[in-house]
Each structure stands twice: as C-alpha cells, then as structure tokens.
C-alpha cells in the first residue's frame, strides 16, 4: 500500500479492519478533539464529497484518526513505523553522492524498501486484529456455568441435617421422562450443586431440590402431584 501521497478513507478502513462509515465518524471525533492541530480534516471530507474525489490524509492525520477511534495500539504502531521510515529516508539527502552514481535509483530503492515494510506491517496488524476479534467472539460464546461447577464436594445431607428433598439422577430422569445419562450431561453442563450421599458400595450424587434450575423443580413437583393423585378405577 503506497502511502507516500496520503491515504484514502478506504485504505484507512482496511488498516483498521472496519467500515468506511466508522472512519468518517472517527474523523469527526478527531476534528472536534484537536481543532487547532488538525484543522483540515473536516474540510478534506467536505471537499471530497463535493468533488467526488477521495480525500488524502497524511500519516499524522491517519494516526490521529485511528487514535480518535480508540485503537491506541494500532496508532502507536503506525507512529513508530512512520518514525523509522523518516529515519531511513534521512541519510539519502544528507550526504551528496559522488559524480556518476545513479542517485535517483538509490532513493527509489529506499522508498521501495520503506513501502514494503509498511505493507508488511499493515498485513501483520490486520492478522492481529482478526485474531483478537476471533478470540473475543469465542470468549463471548463460551459455555457458561450456573453456580458452583459440578464436581465440588459439599457436605452430605446427613452432615447438614437438611430436610428438603435430595434427588438422584434416577429421580430427575423419571420426572423429566429421559435417561440418567441425559440428566448427568445436563448437570455437568449447567454446573448443578450436589452432595455426596453414602450408599452401599460407595457414594452417589444427590441434588438439593432448591438448588436445581426452576424448570427441573417444576417438573419434579408435577411428577409428585401425578403420583399422589388417586388413580381412576
């Protein structure tokens, strides 16, 4: 991407991995925050709309626009790259070349190297932004657990002296009309709290009714009512 003559809104949007509409909003924000430093931002966009020609923004203006959009890290990277670019370009005009050397070709070679470095930086930045967005999306869609995760050993019903019902996998499966494996998977996924109940040959999990999700509690109550209702003869 050649930035020697400036960058358009589309090119800025590609670097920031966002829309052109968003870049225009950032330009407006930058103009309002730094009217003395960047007096020509709004004028450039207005002139571009009138002439139907894309506005060109300098490197300093691009950095200010991206910083106004909250992308401080990207703005810092572009500023550092601009500083290195300026340092790399300084030696060419300082030392006069001996007669007979192709000074113009040397200068063009330097500019080609600078542009190549900028293109590489832009591609790396785009990959980093996409990676961060992908990780953020994965984090937002991660499975969420309710309460304490299954596997935390709490006191047994006998130890706490609880009087409320403690349901087994079989009890819940019967109330829901599904298998115990389905209930086990659901308990692990949603992180139901449980107690260990000592039985012959080991321990079994028991789930306090008050700690179960409301839909499970309602299913158990309906099942109990159906069992207590008189059977028609």
GUZA-612521 format. One line per 3 residues: number of its first residue (from 1); their letters; for each residue y, z, x of N, C-alpha, C. Coordinates in nm, 3 decimals. Layout:
N
NUM) a) Y/Z/X/Y/Z/X/Y/Z/X; ...
//
This chain:
233
1) xxx) -0.119/0.000/0.084/0.000/0.000/0.000/0.125/0.000/0.088; 0.208/-0.106/0.074/0.327/-0.119/0.159/0.441/-0.039/0.097; 0.488/0.063/0.171/0.595/0.149/0.121/0.722/0.132/0.202
4) xxx) 0.730/0.028/0.285/0.845/0.011/0.373/0.973/-0.015/0.293; 0.962/-0.085/0.178/1.080/-0.114/0.098/1.092/-0.022/-0.022; 1.004/0.072/-0.038/1.008/0.163/-0.151/0.882/0.152/-0.236
7) xxx) 0.870/0.239/-0.332/0.753/0.243/-0.419/0.796/0.234/-0.564; 0.717/0.162/-0.644/0.745/0.149/-0.787/0.683/0.266/-0.862; 0.717/0.276/-0.990/0.661/0.382/-1.075/0.510/0.367/-1.083
10) xxx) 0.462/0.242/-1.091/0.317/0.221/-1.099/0.247/0.272/-0.973; 0.306/0.244/-0.855/0.245/0.287/-0.729/0.247/0.439/-0.717; 0.354/0.500/-0.763/0.361/0.648/-0.761/0.254/0.705/-0.853
13) xxx) 0.235/0.643/-0.969/0.133/0.690/-1.064/-0.006/0.679/-1.004; -0.032/0.572/-0.926/-0.163/0.556/-0.863/-0.188/0.665/-0.759; -0.084/0.700/-0.683/-0.099/0.806/-0.583/-0.127/0.940/-0.650
16) xxx) -0.052/0.969/-0.756/-0.066/1.098/-0.825/-0.180/1.100/-0.923; -0.246/0.984/-0.942/-0.359/0.975/-1.035/-0.318/1.019/-1.176; -0.207/0.964/-1.224/-0.158/0.997/-1.357/-0.098/0.872/-1.420
19) xxx) -0.033/0.884/-1.535/0.021/0.769/-1.606/0.166/0.742/-1.565; 0.211/0.619/-1.591/0.349/0.584/-1.562/0.445/0.664/-1.651; 0.403/0.693/-1.774/0.486/0.773/-1.864/0.511/0.912/-1.806
22) xxx) 0.407/0.971/-1.747/0.422/1.102/-1.685/0.518/1.096/-1.567; 0.510/0.988/-1.487/0.600/0.974/-1.372/0.745/0.966/-1.419; 0.770/0.895/-1.528/0.906/0.888/-1.580/0.958/1.025/-1.621
25) xxx) 0.869/1.107/-1.677/0.910/1.243/-1.714/0.941/1.325/-1.589; 0.862/1.305/-1.482/0.890/1.375/-1.356/1.023/1.332/-1.297; 1.054/1.202/-1.309/1.183/1.152/-1.258/1.298/1.220/-1.330
28) xxx) 1.285/1.234/-1.461/1.389/1.300/-1.539/1.404/1.446/-1.496; 1.292/1.514/-1.471/1.295/1.653/-1.428/1.361/1.666/-1.290; 1.324/1.575/-1.198/1.382/1.579/-1.064/1.532/1.554/-1.068
31) xxx) 1.577/1.463/-1.155/1.720/1.434/-1.166/1.797/1.555/-1.218; 1.735/1.629/-1.310/1.803/1.746/-1.366/1.808/1.862/-1.267; 1.701/1.876/-1.185/1.696/1.988/-1.091/1.781/1.963/-0.967
34) xxx) 1.788/1.837/-0.921/1.859/1.805/-0.796/1.959/1.692/-0.820; 2.059/1.713/-0.905/2.152/1.604/-0.934/2.236/1.564/-0.814; 2.268/1.660/-0.724/2.351/1.626/-0.608/2.270/1.556/-0.500
37) xxx) 2.145/1.600/-0.482/2.060/1.544/-0.376/2.005/1.408/-0.416; 1.967/1.393/-0.543/1.906/1.269/-0.591/1.987/1.213/-0.708; 2.108/1.165/-0.682/2.194/1.120/-0.792/2.151/0.986/-0.851
40) xxx) 2.072/0.908/-0.777/2.043/0.773/-0.821/1.913/0.754/-0.895; 1.835/0.860/-0.921/1.704/0.843/-0.984/1.717/0.788/-1.125; 1.797/0.853/-1.208/1.812/0.808/-1.347/1.875/0.670/-1.352
43) xxx) 1.972/0.646/-1.262/2.037/0.515/-1.260/1.938/0.403/-1.226; 1.845/0.431/-1.134/1.746/0.331/-1.097/1.656/0.297/-1.215; 1.610/0.399/-1.286/1.521/0.373/-1.400/1.596/0.300/-1.511
46) xxx) 1.723/0.336/-1.534/1.801/0.268/-1.638/1.825/0.122/-1.601; 1.859/0.098/-1.474/1.881/-0.040/-1.428/1.753/-0.122/-1.437; 1.641/-0.060/-1.406/1.513/-0.131/-1.413/1.481/-0.172/-1.556
49) xxx) 1.513/-0.087/-1.653/1.488/-0.120/-1.793/1.577/-0.235/-1.839; 1.700/-0.239/-1.788/1.792/-0.346/-1.828/1.755/-0.479/-1.764; 1.721/-0.475/-1.636/1.693/-0.599/-1.564/1.548/-0.642/-1.573
52) xxx) 1.462/-0.556/-1.628/1.320/-0.584/-1.639/1.253/-0.598/-1.502; 1.316/-0.544/-1.399/1.258/-0.543/-1.266/1.218/-0.402/-1.228; 1.103/-0.384/-1.161/1.059/-0.248/-1.126/1.154/-0.180/-1.028
55) xxx) 1.185/-0.054/-1.056/1.271/0.022/-0.966/1.192/0.061/-0.841; 1.262/0.062/-0.726/1.201/0.100/-0.599/1.259/0.234/-0.555; 1.170/0.329/-0.522/1.212/0.462/-0.483/1.178/0.485/-0.336
58) xxx) 1.270/0.551/-0.265/1.247/0.580/-0.125/1.140/0.688/-0.109; 1.097/0.709/0.015/0.994/0.810/0.040/1.043/0.948/-0.001; 1.170/0.981/0.033/1.225/1.112/-0.005/1.230/1.127/-0.157
61) xxx) 1.264/1.020/-0.226/1.269/1.027/-0.373/1.129/1.043/-0.431; 1.032/0.973/-0.373/0.894/0.985/-0.421/0.844/1.128/-0.404; 0.874/1.187/-0.288/0.831/1.325/-0.262/0.895/1.420/-0.363
64) xxx) 1.025/1.401/-0.390/1.095/1.487/-0.487/1.038/1.469/-0.627; 1.004/1.347/-0.664/0.948/1.321/-0.797/0.813/1.390/-0.813; 0.726/1.376/-0.712/0.593/1.437/-0.719/0.603/1.589/-0.718
67) xxx) 0.696/1.642/-0.640/0.714/1.787/-0.638/0.765/1.838/-0.773; 0.851/1.760/-0.840/0.901/1.798/-0.972/0.790/1.801/-1.075; 0.685/1.722/-1.049/0.570/1.721/-1.140/0.470/1.831/-1.114
70) xxx) 0.500/1.920/-1.019/0.411/2.032/-0.992/0.300/2.003/-0.893; 0.300/1.885/-0.829/0.198/1.850/-0.731/0.251/1.883/-0.591; 0.269/2.011/-0.564/0.328/2.053/-0.437/0.243/2.012/-0.317
73) xxx) 0.111/2.025/-0.330/0.023/1.991/-0.218/0.034/1.843/-0.183; 0.032/1.758/-0.285/0.045/1.614/-0.261/0.181/1.581/-0.201; 0.288/1.647/-0.249/0.421/1.623/-0.196/0.429/1.664/-0.049
76) xxx) 0.367/1.778/-0.015/0.368/1.823/0.125/0.294/1.725/0.215; 0.182/1.672/0.166/0.105/1.576/0.246/0.185/1.447/0.269; 0.254/1.401/0.165/0.335/1.281/0.181/0.452/1.306/0.276
79) xxx) 0.513/1.425/0.268/0.623/1.457/0.358/0.576/1.462/0.503; 0.457/1.523/0.525/0.403/1.529/0.661/0.371/1.390/0.713; 0.315/1.307/0.625/0.284/1.170/0.667/0.411/1.093/0.699
82) xxx) 0.518/1.113/0.622/0.645/1.046/0.649/0.704/1.091/0.782; 0.688/1.222/0.811/0.739/1.273/0.938/0.664/1.210/1.055; 0.531/1.201/1.043/0.452/1.141/1.151/0.485/0.992/1.165
85) xxx) 0.506/0.928/1.051/0.541/0.787/1.055/0.672/0.765/1.129; 0.771/0.851/1.100/0.901/0.839/1.166/0.889/0.863/1.316; 0.807/0.961/1.354/0.788/0.989/1.497/0.719/0.873/1.567
88) xxx) 0.623/0.811/1.500/0.552/0.700/1.562/0.643/0.578/1.578; 0.741/0.566/1.489/0.828/0.450/1.495/0.945/0.467/1.592; 0.973/0.591/1.635/1.088/0.616/1.722/1.079/0.549/1.860
91) xxx) 0.967/0.553/1.932/0.965/0.501/2.068/1.000/0.353/2.080; 0.973/0.274/1.978/0.995/0.129/1.989/1.140/0.093/2.018; 1.239/0.144/1.941/1.377/0.104/1.970/1.441/0.180/2.084
94) xxx) 1.383/0.291/2.130/1.449/0.373/2.233/1.444/0.307/2.370; 1.328/0.255/2.407/1.311/0.200/2.541/1.317/0.048/2.535; 1.417/-0.011/2.598/1.425/-0.158/2.598/1.309/-0.218/2.675
97) xxx) 1.245/-0.316/2.614/1.129/-0.380/2.678/1.175/-0.479/2.785; 1.098/-0.494/2.890/1.132/-0.593/2.993/1.136/-0.733/2.934; 1.212/-0.820/2.999/1.223/-0.957/2.951/1.087/-1.024/2.952
100) xxx) 1.062/-1.107/2.852/0.938/-1.184/2.847/0.831/-1.124/2.758; 0.849/-0.995/2.719/0.749/-0.933/2.631/0.780/-0.965/2.486; 0.678/-0.973/2.407/0.696/-1.003/2.265/0.722/-0.873/2.189
103) xxx) 0.850/-0.834/2.190/0.886/-0.705/2.130/0.857/-0.705/1.980; 0.886/-0.816/1.915/0.868/-0.822/1.771/0.722/-0.799/1.732; 0.629/-0.857/1.806/0.488/-0.838/1.775/0.446/-0.694/1.795
106) xxx) 0.501/-0.628/1.899/0.469/-0.487/1.922/0.516/-0.401/1.806; 0.638/-0.427/1.760/0.693/-0.349/1.649/0.610/-0.373/1.523; 0.574/-0.497/1.496/0.491/-0.527/1.380/0.356/-0.456/1.388
109) xxx) 0.302/-0.450/1.510/0.175/-0.378/1.527/0.187/-0.232/1.492; 0.300/-0.171/1.531/0.323/-0.030/1.498/0.331/-0.012/1.348; 0.405/-0.102/1.281/0.419/-0.091/1.135/0.285/-0.110/1.066
112) xxx) 0.204/-0.201/1.119/0.070/-0.220/1.059/-0.014/-0.094/1.072; -0.005/-0.027/1.185/-0.080/0.098/1.203/-0.030/0.205/1.108; 0.102/0.213/1.092/0.160/0.313/1.001/0.114/0.289/0.857
115) xxx) 0.121/0.162/0.816/0.080/0.128/0.679/-0.068/0.156/0.659; -0.148/0.129/0.759/-0.292/0.157/0.749/-0.318/0.306/0.733; -0.242/0.387/0.810/-0.256/0.532/0.799/-0.214/0.581/0.661
118) xxx) -0.107/0.523/0.607/-0.062/0.562/0.474/-0.164/0.526/0.367; -0.221/0.407/0.378/-0.323/0.366/0.282/-0.444/0.459/0.287; -0.485/0.496/0.409/-0.599/0.587/0.424/-0.567/0.723/0.363
121) xxx) -0.443/0.770/0.384/-0.402/0.899/0.328/-0.404/0.895/0.177; -0.353/0.787/0.120/-0.350/0.773/-0.026/-0.491/0.774/-0.084; -0.582/0.699/-0.021/-0.720/0.697/-0.070/-0.785/0.835/-0.062
124) xxx) -0.760/0.906/0.047/-0.815/1.041/0.061/-0.759/1.135/-0.045; -0.629/1.122/-0.072/-0.566/1.206/-0.173/-0.623/1.177/-0.311; -0.643/1.051/-0.341/-0.700/1.014/-0.471/-0.840/1.069/-0.487
127) xxx) -0.920/1.062/-0.381/-1.055/1.118/-0.388/-1.052/1.269/-0.408; -0.961/1.338/-0.339/-0.950/1.483/-0.354/-0.908/1.520/-0.495; -0.811/1.446/-0.551/-0.764/1.476/-0.687/-0.876/1.455/-0.788
130) xxx) -0.950/1.343/-0.775/-1.060/1.317/-0.867/-1.169/1.424/-0.855; -1.196/1.468/-0.732/-1.297/1.572/-0.711/-1.254/1.703/-0.777; -1.126/1.738/-0.761/-1.076/1.861/-0.822/-1.080/1.852/-0.975
133) xxx) -1.043/1.736/-1.030/-1.046/1.719/-1.175/-1.189/1.729/-1.227; -1.285/1.670/-1.153/-1.424/1.676/-1.195/-1.477/1.820/-1.191; -1.441/1.894/-1.086/-1.485/2.033/-1.077/-1.423/2.118/-1.186
136) xxx) -1.295/2.090/-1.219/-1.229/2.164/-1.326/-1.295/2.136/-1.460; -1.331/2.010/-1.484/-1.398/1.975/-1.609/-1.535/2.043/-1.618; -1.609/2.046/-1.506/-1.738/2.113/-1.506/-1.724/2.262/-1.532
139) xxx) -1.618/2.321/-1.475/-1.595/2.465/-1.494/-1.562/2.495/-1.640; -1.479/2.409/-1.703/-1.440/2.433/-1.842/-1.557/2.417/-1.937; -1.657/2.335/-1.900/-1.772/2.311/-1.987/-1.894/2.389/-1.942
142) xxx) -1.875/2.490/-1.857/-1.989/2.570/-1.811/-2.044/2.654/-1.926; -2.172/2.685/-1.925/-2.230/2.773/-2.029/-2.165/2.911/-2.023; -2.130/2.961/-2.138/-2.065/3.092/-2.144/-2.162/3.194/-2.202
145) xxx) -2.160/3.313/-2.146/-2.248/3.420/-2.191/-2.169/3.519/-2.275; -2.235/3.576/-2.372/-2.172/3.675/-2.459/-2.216/3.814/-2.414; -2.120/3.903/-2.387/-2.153/4.039/-2.346/-2.221/4.042/-2.211
148) xxx) -2.301/4.145/-2.189/-2.373/4.156/-2.063/-2.488/4.057/-2.059; -2.514/3.995/-1.946/-2.621/3.895/-1.939/-2.758/3.957/-1.958; -2.849/3.876/-2.013/-2.986/3.923/-2.027/-3.041/3.953/-1.890
151) xxx) -3.121/4.057/-1.880/-3.176/4.096/-1.751/-3.118/4.228/-1.702; -3.009/4.274/-1.764/-2.953/4.404/-1.729/-3.035/4.511/-1.799; -3.093/4.599/-1.725/-3.180/4.702/-1.783/-3.095/4.818/-1.834
154) xxx) -3.099/4.840/-1.963/-3.028/4.951/-2.026/-3.129/5.062/-2.058; -3.081/5.180/-2.093/-3.175/5.288/-2.128/-3.263/5.247/-2.244; -3.383/5.303/-2.249/-3.476/5.271/-2.357/-3.429/5.339/-2.485
157) xxx) -3.476/5.291/-2.603/-3.439/5.354/-2.729/-3.471/5.503/-2.733; -3.582/5.543/-2.670/-3.619/5.686/-2.669/-3.517/5.768/-2.592; -3.465/5.711/-2.481/-3.372/5.785/-2.396/-3.237/5.805/-2.462
160) xxx) -3.190/5.706/-2.538/-3.059/5.718/-2.602/-3.068/5.781/-2.740; -3.187/5.796/-2.792/-3.203/5.858/-2.922/-3.144/5.774/-3.033; -3.149/5.643/-3.021/-3.087/5.554/-3.120/-3.169/5.553/-3.248
163) xxx) -3.097/5.543/-3.362/-3.164/5.540/-3.491/-3.161/5.401/-3.554; -3.081/5.309/-3.501/-3.072/5.175/-3.559/-3.197/5.096/-3.523; -3.223/4.989/-3.596/-3.342/4.907/-3.568/-3.334/4.840/-3.431
166) xxx) -3.446/4.835/-3.364/-3.458/4.762/-3.238/-3.562/4.653/-3.261; -3.519/4.529/-3.251/-3.604/4.416/-3.289/-3.671/4.355/-3.167; -3.794/4.312/-3.185/-3.869/4.244/-3.081/-3.851/4.093/-3.098
169) xxx) -3.901/4.017/-3.000/-3.898/3.872/-3.013/-3.971/3.829/-3.140; -4.082/3.896/-3.170/-4.161/3.861/-3.289/-4.080/3.887/-3.416; -4.009/4.000/-3.422/-3.929/4.033/-3.541/-3.823/3.926/-3.566
172) xxx) -3.751/3.890/-3.460/-3.641/3.794/-3.476/-3.696/3.656/-3.509; -3.807/3.617/-3.444/-3.867/3.487/-3.472/-3.912/3.479/-3.618; -3.968/3.588/-3.671/-4.012/3.590/-3.810/-3.893/3.575/-3.904
175) xxx) -3.784/3.645/-3.875/-3.665/3.639/-3.960/-3.602/3.500/-3.957; -3.603/3.436/-3.842/-3.540/3.303/-3.828/-3.634/3.190/-3.867; -3.764/3.219/-3.870/-3.859/3.113/-3.901/-3.880/3.019/-3.785
178) xxx) -3.882/3.074/-3.663/-3.903/2.990/-3.545/-4.004/3.059/-3.454; -4.022/3.009/-3.335/-4.118/3.066/-3.242/-4.052/3.172/-3.153; -4.135/3.257/-3.093/-4.082/3.356/-2.999/-4.021/3.290/-2.877
181) xxx) -4.075/3.174/-2.837/-4.017/3.102/-2.723/-3.875/3.058/-2.753; -3.851/3.013/-2.878/-3.715/2.975/-2.916/-3.620/3.094/-2.908; -3.666/3.209/-2.954/-3.584/3.329/-2.951/-3.556/3.372/-2.807
184) xxx) -3.659/3.365/-2.721/-3.641/3.401/-2.580/-3.537/3.313/-2.513; -3.544/3.183/-2.540/-3.447/3.089/-2.482/-3.306/3.119/-2.533; -3.293/3.147/-2.663/-3.162/3.176/-2.721/-3.104/3.305/-2.665
187) xxx) -3.189/3.408/-2.646/-3.141/3.535/-2.591/-3.091/3.519/-2.448; -3.163/3.441/-2.370/-3.121/3.419/-2.231/-2.993/3.337/-2.225; -2.981/3.238/-2.312/-2.862/3.151/-2.312/-2.736/3.227/-2.352
190) xxx) -2.747/3.313/-2.454/-2.629/3.383/-2.506/-2.612/3.522/-2.446; -2.708/3.567/-2.366/-2.694/3.695/-2.297/-2.701/3.816/-2.388; -2.801/3.821/-2.476/-2.814/3.935/-2.567/-2.844/4.062/-2.487
193) xxx) -2.785/4.172/-2.526/-2.818/4.301/-2.466/-2.956/4.347/-2.516; -3.029/4.413/-2.429/-3.161/4.459/-2.471/-3.195/4.592/-2.403; -3.295/4.660/-2.457/-3.352/4.781/-2.399/-3.499/4.752/-2.365
196) xxx) -3.548/4.823/-2.268/-3.691/4.814/-2.240/-3.762/4.923/-2.320; -3.867/4.883/-2.389/-3.947/4.975/-2.469/-4.087/4.983/-2.407; -4.128/5.103/-2.375/-4.259/5.122/-2.311/-4.370/5.103/-2.413
199) xxx) -4.463/5.014/-2.382/-4.579/4.990/-2.467/-4.704/4.999/-2.380; -4.817/4.990/-2.445/-4.942/4.996/-2.372/-4.953/4.875/-2.279; -4.966/4.902/-2.150/-4.982/4.794/-2.053/-4.852/4.748/-1.990
202) xxx) -4.738/4.811/-2.023/-4.613/4.768/-1.959/-4.491/4.796/-2.045; -4.395/4.708/-2.038/-4.270/4.722/-2.113/-4.238/4.593/-2.188; -4.171/4.610/-2.300/-4.126/4.495/-2.378/-3.976/4.510/-2.408
205) xxx) -3.914/4.397/-2.427/-3.770/4.399/-2.459/-3.750/4.428/-2.608; -3.650/4.510/-2.636/-3.610/4.538/-2.774/-3.459/4.516/-2.784; -3.418/4.450/-2.890/-3.276/4.417/-2.907/-3.216/4.502/-3.019
208) xxx) -3.113/4.584/-2.988/-3.049/4.662/-3.093/-2.981/4.570/-3.193; -3.004/4.595/-3.322/-2.953/4.506/-3.427/-2.801/4.492/-3.421; -2.730/4.602/-3.390/-2.584/4.597/-3.390/-2.527/4.514/-3.276
211) xxx) -2.608/4.489/-3.171/-2.561/4.412/-3.056/-2.594/4.264/-3.069; -2.673/4.226/-3.170/-2.710/4.086/-3.187/-2.596/4.008/-3.251; -2.592/3.876/-3.231/-2.489/3.793/-3.295/-2.494/3.808/-3.447
214) xxx) -2.381/3.792/-3.516/-2.377/3.811/-3.662/-2.479/3.726/-3.737; -2.503/3.604/-3.694/-2.596/3.518/-3.767/-2.738/3.573/-3.759; -2.772/3.637/-3.646/-2.906/3.696/-3.632/-2.916/3.820/-3.721
217) xxx) -2.809/3.901/-3.723/-2.808/4.019/-3.809/-2.824/3.981/-3.956; -2.751/3.875/-3.998/-2.761/3.832/-4.138/-2.903/3.783/-4.171; -2.962/3.709/-4.078/-3.098/3.660/-4.102/-3.197/3.775/-4.116
220) xxx) -3.180/3.880/-4.035/-3.270/3.995/-4.042/-3.254/4.070/-4.173; -3.129/4.088/-4.219/-3.104/4.158/-4.345/-3.167/4.082/-4.462; -3.149/3.948/-4.462/-3.207/3.868/-4.570/-3.360/3.875/-4.566
223) xxx) -3.416/3.875/-4.446/-3.562/3.884/-4.435/-3.611/4.018/-4.489; -3.542/4.127/-4.455/-3.580/4.259/-4.504/-3.570/4.268/-4.656; -3.462/4.207/-4.710/-3.446/4.210/-4.856/-3.558/4.132/-4.925
226) xxx) -3.597/4.022/-4.863/-3.706/3.942/-4.922/-3.837/4.018/-4.919; -3.858/4.101/-4.816/-3.981/4.179/-4.806/-3.983/4.295/-4.904; -3.865/4.348/-4.933/-3.856/4.466/-5.023/-3.853/4.426/-5.169
229) xxx) -3.821/4.299/-5.197/-3.814/4.255/-5.336/-3.953/4.256/-5.397; -3.967/4.299/-5.528/-4.100/4.301/-5.593/-4.154/4.160/-5.609; -4.284/4.143/-5.582/-4.349/4.012/-5.595/-4.385/3.987/-5.741
232) xx) -4.359/3.863/-5.781/-4.393/3.826/-5.920/-4.544/3.817/-5.936; -4.594/3.871/-6.046/-4.738/3.869/-6.069/-4.777/3.742/-6.145
//
